[in-house]
Amino acid sequence: MKGHFLLGAACVMAAAPVMAGPYANVETNSGFGGSDYSGTLLETHFGGDIELSETAAAYVQAGPAFLMPDDGDSDTEFSGKAGLNVAVTDELGAYGEYAFMTGDEDLASNVKLGLKYSF
């Protein structure tokens, strides 16, 4: 699975004429249940933005993900995201993102969709 994603990312990155440029993205997410800390996920991604048209842009990014649970051993997995942003009107935008992370046995993934209205 990792190989398929890396091959896909490499193909997208090879489309240099429409690519706005590579970037590094470091993101940390910490979990809490009430006031009880459960752990932190640190994702360190390399990616790129791709201009699809005057009103649409996409991105793809991937790299190591460091899991640091409060009560267990730390672990390193592979994670990535791909997304699309579309200007519906001057004030309204739509976006979607697919994210994944490898695991011991299963691939964890989620999808995010939304609208953003600017005043």
C-alpha positions as CSV (number, residue, x, y, z in Angstrom):
1,M,0.0,0.0,0.0
2,K,2.8,2.4,0.8
3,G,4.4,1.8,-2.6
4,H,1.1,2.6,-4.4
5,F,0.8,5.9,-2.6
6,L,4.4,6.9,-3.1
7,L,4.1,6.1,-6.8
8,G,0.9,8.2,-7.1
9,A,2.6,11.0,-5.2
10,A,5.6,10.9,-7.5
11,C,3.4,11.0,-10.6
12,V,1.6,14.1,-9.2
13,M,4.9,15.7,-8.3
14,A,6.2,15.1,-11.8
15,A,3.5,17.4,-13.1
16,A,5.8,20.4,-12.4
17,P,4.2,22.9,-14.8
18,V,1.0,23.0,-12.7
19,M,2.6,22.6,-9.3
20,A,2.9,25.6,-7.1
21,G,5.9,24.2,-5.3
22,P,6.9,21.6,-2.7
23,Y,6.5,22.2,1.0
24,A,7.1,20.7,4.4
25,N,4.2,20.4,6.8
26,V,4.6,19.5,10.5
27,E,1.3,18.9,12.4
28,T,0.8,17.8,16.0
29,N,-2.5,16.5,17.5
30,S,-2.9,15.7,21.2
31,G,-5.9,13.8,22.6
32,F,-7.8,14.4,25.8
33,G,-10.7,12.7,27.5
34,G,-12.0,15.4,29.7
35,S,-8.8,16.5,31.4
36,D,-7.0,13.2,31.0
37,Y,-4.2,13.3,28.4
38,S,-4.2,10.3,26.1
39,G,-1.3,11.0,23.7
40,T,0.1,12.9,20.8
41,L,0.4,12.2,17.0
42,L,3.2,14.1,15.2
43,E,3.0,14.0,11.4
44,T,6.0,15.2,9.4
45,H,5.0,15.5,5.7
46,F,6.5,16.5,2.4
47,G,4.0,17.6,-0.2
48,G,3.0,19.9,-3.0
49,D,0.1,22.0,-4.2
50,I,-1.2,21.5,-7.7
51,E,-3.2,24.2,-9.5
52,L,-6.0,22.5,-11.4
53,S,-7.7,25.6,-12.8
54,E,-8.4,29.2,-11.8
55,T,-10.9,28.1,-9.2
56,A,-9.6,24.7,-8.1
57,A,-6.4,23.5,-6.4
58,A,-5.3,20.1,-5.0
59,Y,-2.5,19.0,-2.7
60,V,-0.8,15.7,-1.7
61,Q,1.5,15.2,1.2
62,A,3.0,12.2,3.1
63,G,5.7,11.2,5.5
64,P,6.4,9.6,8.9
65,A,3.9,9.8,11.7
66,F,5.1,9.5,15.3
67,L,2.6,8.1,17.8
68,M,3.3,9.0,21.4
69,P,0.6,7.5,23.7
70,D,0.6,8.6,27.3
71,D,0.6,5.1,28.7
72,G,2.5,3.0,26.1
73,D,5.4,2.7,23.8
74,S,6.0,5.2,21.0
75,D,5.6,4.0,17.4
76,T,6.3,5.2,13.9
77,E,3.8,4.8,11.1
78,F,3.4,6.3,7.6
79,S,0.7,8.8,6.9
80,G,-0.5,11.1,4.2
81,K,-3.3,13.4,3.0
82,A,-4.7,14.5,-0.4
83,G,-7.2,17.2,-0.8
84,L,-9.1,19.5,-3.1
85,N,-10.2,23.1,-2.7
86,V,-12.7,24.7,-5.1
87,A,-14.0,28.3,-5.2
88,V,-17.7,27.9,-5.8
89,T,-18.3,31.7,-5.7
90,D,-16.1,34.7,-4.6
91,E,-17.4,34.1,-1.0
92,L,-18.0,30.3,-0.9
93,G,-15.4,27.6,-1.1
94,A,-15.8,23.8,-0.9
95,Y,-13.1,21.4,0.3
96,G,-12.4,17.8,0.7
97,E,-9.6,15.7,2.2
98,Y,-8.7,12.1,2.4
99,A,-6.2,11.1,5.1
100,F,-4.6,7.8,6.0
101,M,-2.2,6.2,8.4
102,T,-0.7,2.7,8.4
103,G,-1.2,0.5,11.5
104,D,-0.2,-2.8,12.9
105,E,-2.8,-4.6,10.8
106,D,-5.2,-2.2,9.2
107,L,-5.0,1.0,7.3
108,A,-6.8,3.8,9.1
109,S,-8.4,6.5,7.0
110,N,-10.9,9.3,7.1
111,V,-12.6,11.7,4.8
112,K,-13.3,15.4,5.6
113,L,-15.7,17.6,3.5
114,G,-16.7,21.1,4.2
115,L,-17.8,24.6,3.0
116,K,-16.1,27.9,3.9
117,Y,-18.0,31.2,3.6
118,S,-15.9,34.4,3.7
119,F,-17.6,37.7,4.7
